Amino acid sequence: MERLLALVLAAGASAYISYGDNMTCNQEAPQKLNDGITLIGKGARIPSGVNLGRNRRIRYWIEKGDFNNDFVPSGGSSKRKMPRRHVT
């Protein structure tokens, strides 16, 4: 299973990255994210118990409150966020 992780990443103990067999291409970058890789940006915090599908793009600074449920399907991207240090 192929996974790419950024240098600064916090993933909960039971978080699963590139979960399942669904190989739906990423909607924003189908030519780049189409072989099962999940990209996770710097400072992202993947909570315990979350299963991320394949060909996902998880942007910088995503955290627990940004996940609506425990399964995030293949082929999508998270919304852009302001780094925590810049939020007032």
Contacts in CASP RR format, 6 or more apart in sequence:
PFRMAT RR
TARGET T0000
AUTHOR 0000-0000-0000
METHOD contacts of the structure
MODEL  1
MERLLALVLAAGASAYISYGDNMTCNQEAPQKLNDGITLIGKGARIPSGV
NLGRNRRIRYWIEKGDFNNDFVPSGGSSKRKMPRRHVT
1 18 0 8 1.000
2 18 0 8 1.000
2 35 0 8 1.000
2 36 0 8 1.000
2 37 0 8 1.000
3 17 0 8 1.000
3 18 0 8 1.000
3 37 0 8 1.000
3 38 0 8 1.000
4 37 0 8 1.000
4 38 0 8 1.000
4 39 0 8 1.000
4 40 0 8 1.000
5 11 0 8 1.000
5 17 0 8 1.000
5 40 0 8 1.000
6 40 0 8 1.000
6 41 0 8 1.000
6 42 0 8 1.000
6 43 0 8 1.000
6 44 0 8 1.000
7 42 0 8 1.000
8 42 0 8 1.000
8 43 0 8 1.000
9 40 0 8 1.000
9 41 0 8 1.000
9 42 0 8 1.000
9 43 0 8 1.000
9 44 0 8 1.000
9 45 0 8 1.000
9 46 0 8 1.000
10 43 0 8 1.000
10 44 0 8 1.000
10 45 0 8 1.000
10 46 0 8 1.000
11 17 0 8 1.000
11 45 0 8 1.000
11 46 0 8 1.000
12 46 0 8 1.000
12 47 0 8 1.000
12 48 0 8 1.000
12 49 0 8 1.000
12 50 0 8 1.000
13 48 0 8 1.000
14 48 0 8 1.000
14 49 0 8 1.000
15 46 0 8 1.000
15 47 0 8 1.000
15 48 0 8 1.000
15 49 0 8 1.000
15 50 0 8 1.000
15 51 0 8 1.000
15 52 0 8 1.000
16 49 0 8 1.000
16 50 0 8 1.000
16 51 0 8 1.000
16 52 0 8 1.000
17 38 0 8 1.000
17 40 0 8 1.000
17 46 0 8 1.000
17 52 0 8 1.000
17 53 0 8 1.000
18 36 0 8 1.000
18 37 0 8 1.000
18 38 0 8 1.000
18 52 0 8 1.000
18 53 0 8 1.000
18 54 0 8 1.000
19 51 0 8 1.000
19 52 0 8 1.000
19 53 0 8 1.000
19 54 0 8 1.000
19 71 0 8 1.000
20 51 0 8 1.000
20 53 0 8 1.000
20 54 0 8 1.000
20 74 0 8 1.000
22 53 0 8 1.000
22 54 0 8 1.000
22 73 0 8 1.000
22 74 0 8 1.000
23 34 0 8 1.000
23 35 0 8 1.000
23 36 0 8 1.000
23 54 0 8 1.000
23 55 0 8 1.000
23 74 0 8 1.000
24 54 0 8 1.000
24 55 0 8 1.000
24 73 0 8 1.000
24 74 0 8 1.000
24 75 0 8 1.000
25 33 0 8 1.000
25 34 0 8 1.000
25 55 0 8 1.000
25 75 0 8 1.000
26 32 0 8 1.000
26 33 0 8 1.000
26 34 0 8 1.000
26 55 0 8 1.000
26 56 0 8 1.000
26 57 0 8 1.000
26 75 0 8 1.000
26 76 0 8 1.000
26 77 0 8 1.000
27 75 0 8 1.000
27 76 0 8 1.000
27 77 0 8 1.000
28 57 0 8 1.000
28 76 0 8 1.000
28 77 0 8 1.000
29 57 0 8 1.000
33 39 0 8 1.000
33 55 0 8 1.000
33 56 0 8 1.000
33 57 0 8 1.000
33 75 0 8 1.000
34 55 0 8 1.000
35 55 0 8 1.000
36 54 0 8 1.000
36 55 0 8 1.000
36 74 0 8 1.000
37 54 0 8 1.000
37 55 0 8 1.000
38 52 0 8 1.000
38 53 0 8 1.000
38 54 0 8 1.000
38 55 0 8 1.000
38 56 0 8 1.000
38 57 0 8 1.000
38 58 0 8 1.000
39 56 0 8 1.000
39 57 0 8 1.000
39 58 0 8 1.000
40 46 0 8 1.000
40 58 0 8 1.000
41 58 0 8 1.000
41 59 0 8 1.000
41 60 0 8 1.000
41 62 0 8 1.000
42 60 0 8 1.000
42 61 0 8 1.000
43 60 0 8 1.000
43 61 0 8 1.000
43 62 0 8 1.000
44 58 0 8 1.000
44 59 0 8 1.000
44 60 0 8 1.000
44 61 0 8 1.000
44 62 0 8 1.000
44 63 0 8 1.000
45 62 0 8 1.000
45 63 0 8 1.000
45 64 0 8 1.000
46 52 0 8 1.000
46 58 0 8 1.000
46 62 0 8 1.000
47 63 0 8 1.000
47 64 0 8 1.000
47 65 0 8 1.000
47 67 0 8 1.000
49 70 0 8 1.000
50 67 0 8 1.000
50 70 0 8 1.000
50 71 0 8 1.000
50 72 0 8 1.000
51 70 0 8 1.000
51 71 0 8 1.000
51 72 0 8 1.000
52 58 0 8 1.000
52 72 0 8 1.000
53 71 0 8 1.000
53 72 0 8 1.000
53 73 0 8 1.000
53 74 0 8 1.000
53 75 0 8 1.000
54 74 0 8 1.000
54 75 0 8 1.000
55 74 0 8 1.000
55 75 0 8 1.000
55 76 0 8 1.000
56 72 0 8 1.000
56 74 0 8 1.000
56 75 0 8 1.000
56 76 0 8 1.000
56 77 0 8 1.000
56 78 0 8 1.000
57 76 0 8 1.000
57 77 0 8 1.000
57 78 0 8 1.000
58 77 0 8 1.000
58 78 0 8 1.000
59 77 0 8 1.000
59 78 0 8 1.000
59 79 0 8 1.000
59 80 0 8 1.000
59 81 0 8 1.000
60 80 0 8 1.000
60 81 0 8 1.000
60 83 0 8 1.000
61 81 0 8 1.000
61 82 0 8 1.000
61 83 0 8 1.000
61 84 0 8 1.000
62 78 0 8 1.000
62 81 0 8 1.000
63 84 0 8 1.000
66 78 0 8 1.000
66 79 0 8 1.000
66 81 0 8 1.000
END
